[in-house]
Amino acid sequence: MNRDCIRNFSIIAHIDHGKSTLADRFLDITRTVAKRDQKKQQLDDMDLERERGITIKAKAASMDYIKDGKKYRLNLIDTPGHVDFNYEVERALAACEGALLLVDASQGVEAQTVHNTMLAEQADLMIFPVINKIDLATARSDEVIEEIENALAIEGERSMKVSAKTGEGVRELLDAIVDRVPPPEGLQDAPLRALIYDAEFNDYRGVILHIRIVDGALTAGARIRLFEGNTRHEALEIGIFRPALTPVKSLSTGEVGYLIANIKTLSDVRIGDTIVLDKDSASEALPGYRPARSMVFCGIYPVQNGEFDNLRTALIRLQLNDSAFTFTPESSDALGFGFRCGFLGLLHMEIVQERLERESGVDIVQTAPNVTYEILTIDGEVLQIHSPSEIPDPTKIEEFREPVVKLDIVTPDTHVGAIMKLGIDRRGRFLKQEYIGPGRVLIGFRIPLSEIIFDFFDKLKSVTRGYATMDYELENFVADDLVKMRILVNGEEVDALSTIAHQSHCEPRGRAILKVLRKEIRRHLFKVALQAAVGGKIVAREDIAPVRKDVTAKCYGGDISRKRKLLEKQKAGKKRLKMVGNVEIPQKAFLAVLSADD
Amino acid sequence: MHVPFCTDRCTYCAFATMADRPALHRDLVDALLLEYGRRPALEAGMETVYFGGGTPGLLAPGLLERLLNGLQARSRLETGAEITLEVNPTNVSKDALSAWSELGITRLSIGIQTFDDAVLAGFGRHHDGDLGRAALDLIAEHWKGLWSADLLVGFKDQTSQDLTFDLAQLLKRSAPHISVYGLTIEPGTQLHEQARRGSVVRLEDTYMDSYDILWSSYLHGFGYERYEVSNFALPEARSRHNQAYWRNEDYLGIGPGASSSRHPLRWSNLRDTKQYLEQISGNRDTRHHVERLQPSDRLLESLGVGLRTRDGVDIDELERRFGDSWRIALAAGIQQLKQQRLLEEVDNNLRIPATALTRADSIAAVFARTMELPPSQ
């Protein structure tokens, strides 16, 4: 295909601003998907994505659109809409020349819109604003255009107004994409250079690479080489997304498509690598990506120790599909053998956990998540700490450092006071406050990541009645007064419940955790003592009184099966319990400590 | 033998009962005997017979005689067999007592519940405190056999004085056997409905804990043995019939809603009397639920009921039923509970120390949770 007729673009938007609906409308108008095949939200493939209404993996669709008698190939590269998956956004944007900045006409600019626009600017894309949901009674398009100008410094007058739901303005938008998004550059006659911007694993086909041809062309059957990986393959199948995989004979300069090359696992591929023809030994690599970095860690253990191997198999399978997810074996006195797993953020963690349970059937216990810490030892060595159990003896620690992020919050100005309080309670340092539109404020904090990964977003939503949005970016590691707090159950340390906390927060935090545990652990036949300790000092204590008496009703012949069924229920409940000494701790308790509110 | 008729239904009762219809008494007796005739004959003789319900005390002596004769027509009654009749205070008279005695009834079980008039009325009982006392006086004076009285504890607003007063009435008349049942709220009862609508119908558990100490030490002082968590007996006055349940032995239950156990099978009859009678007259099966027990089910049951008794579970019997595997299956639970002094092995019995008997259900639950089962076939 002639590259002058190609338009590569993506849509950047905040969750719920209607990106998937707009994509569906595009597919509809360009007749890419026959009506009878239409599922709502074509591009969200995974069950989880459809259930949660979010996009996790970048997806693509190639559409043919005729304007002024000329046929254009529009390649839409969908991007994830959650802060955890920013690295995917960056990758997707690198394959485009233009980006539609989709903003809800009643919600206006959100924190994430700001962040994603910055990513698009860094990628040097042609950005143009699209105001969506103009059919809503609450639409305030002109104000929103003003917000875009103030908050994003983008000219608002070229904004398009659409309703993805009714289709109003969508054809005009397609015309504008043809007119405004520049065609791809690149050298048609040069040796092949293609960028791997994403990859997915398919049970039947192996690894499917998502590629953008930068220079030259790729033909089916070609012998290729992955530049950095330095592995050689045959291009078994190449094709485009319609959005189902549709084979083609060749992909030319500027085109977006897929490549299947008999690659067995995702770990054999580095996203951002360059594909060249094997014979072109002199080619240079394209600039790649910075690798995704896990920032949140938690332990995942099988409830039954015998399930360890099954769990490992399940984790390997998950990683096939999700190269941002990492895991290494670890062991815990309380939980036995399991894995320390790394995630991009909390949503990513939840998604992995849900997929694990759904797809593997292994019952798991998950520990409270923590961020990565750094410890500078007195010997001058810097240790990466992914788990409280890795913390060395306090006498060996020179500095205990934690990751700090730049946090942006967009909110109606009536909630500024509540947000200030929340930020400061969470050890945040106020940076700035700017009006981006009438009554709408952008507030900036510098804040420890550990303070926002658990429930900060929920808290923010509740103090602003759901109006505020947030986004953050890692800045650096900063030394602070951090300690390990241990939890003891009947004198026995439960390592999986240990946490890292700021010295000044230990006592209230310890008390809050014990309160939750007291609720989650049922009464036993003996007293259960719960303690929180920092070093040798007990900072909080709670007791669970023993069962003194059961109800002593009549028990005759007709009750015997009933009695057994009651006992069997106990047996079934055991699946989700872990023993610490003689105390049964329900799986829920290990996570419930998260919601402990001090 | 389950006789479902009752003058009125008590608000807490979840048994298979129906409003009394004297015209149906004869039909029921015939139906019970027909069902009995269809069950496999008992290999050994009958050691105990229990007429329960419902209120079997409502049946005329002639019908009770017909039942007893019918039973003995197919299998023999062991010498010294225990034959219990459940009665209410309203059924008791001097004549009735002598008639029952002549029929060979050896033991009466009388439902007293309490002597508090207001509480009795609230539960829909058909007698008041005075009638209860009068019935007990008659029994104490004229009845030569064993007898037992049921008391209910844990109803709303019950004080410790109320409870001691009720117990004293029984002790004064030297009841050989006393059952003290904690009030439970069973689905399908009027009480359940009252509780669902938000009424307080039960005493809080914390009171029940202290009341238990009160009544058990009181009865202990008068020479009663707590031989099961809810049952107290003077020497030689234990219920043999109930002990067979608690040892998880086989039993045959006849009548609407009755359960039977003939390992590995366990079944129960239709609960509705009308349906039951129709099935019998149509020569059809009266069982509505039959299950086949795995050895592990039976082991769990043996513990669930056996550990509620002071004697505990007989180890020889466990070995006879389950071979060596029971000890492997229970090893973790035994070790844990012994360590906590909640289990002991005495006289070749696995039992709960007297001080922990009220926690028998929680202790059995430890076995349920720690039981190691051999892989199923």
Interface residues (C-beta under 8 A of the other chain):
Chain A: L525 F526 V547 R548 K549 D550 V551 T552 A553 K554 C555 Y556 G557 G558 I560 S561 K563 R564 L566 L567 E568 Q570 K571 G573 K574 L577 N582 E584
Chain B: G52 S179 V180 Y181 G182 T184 D205 M208 D209 D212 E228 V229 S230 N242 Y245 W246 N248 Y251 G253 G257 A258 S259 S260 S261 R266 S268 E291 D297 L300 E301 G304 V305 R308 Q336 L337 Q339 Q340 L342 A356 T358 R359 A360 D361 S362 I363 A364 A365 V366 F367 A368 R369 M371
